[in-house]
Amino acid sequence: MWFVALGCLLGLAKLAELGPVAAWSWWLVLSPFGAAAAWWMFADSTGLTQQRAMDRAAEKTAERRVRHLEDMGLGTFERPKNGRRRK
């Protein structure tokens, strides 16, 4: 996402002829879009994108479960750290 934002800013600066960007080649100005495409291909091929989506879904499910338990008046139950129940 940062590469896309940088590419947009550089493109606007090139079109408005602001600062040193006006003298740069269009290839250099548009290169962040290529970097964004390369990053997305890498993230998708390694499963990084899918893993992040699954983590967000699991987090939402856990938060929803806790909220529903509290709404029913059951509260949350924490497991003891040593694995034993109190008597």
Secondary structure as GFF3:
##gff-version 3
##sequence-region A 1 87
A	DSSP	alpha_helix	2	15	.	.	.	ID=ss1
A	DSSP	three_ten_helix	19	23	.	.	.	ID=ss2
A	DSSP	alpha_helix	26	46	.	.	.	ID=ss3
A	DSSP	alpha_helix	48	71	.	.	.	ID=ss4
###
